[in-house]
Amino acid sequence: MYDLEKINKNNAERYAWGTNCDGWHLVKSDELSIIQGRVPPGASEVKHYHKKAWQFFFILSGEA
């Protein structure tokens, strides 16, 4: 049985990226990465590539 801690952006590892963007690692392993991100209006991601990735995005507020 696993002894897992509840995790959210308040207790997750935070990192800064892009121009004024933030990410919080909710799950971080070689097999799976789940990140909650904050992208302010007008900000964008730098084009990049992953050797292997499945990506899923959802918007909590605002628009894409």
Helices and strands as residue ranges (DSSP letters): E 13-17, E 21-28, E 33-38
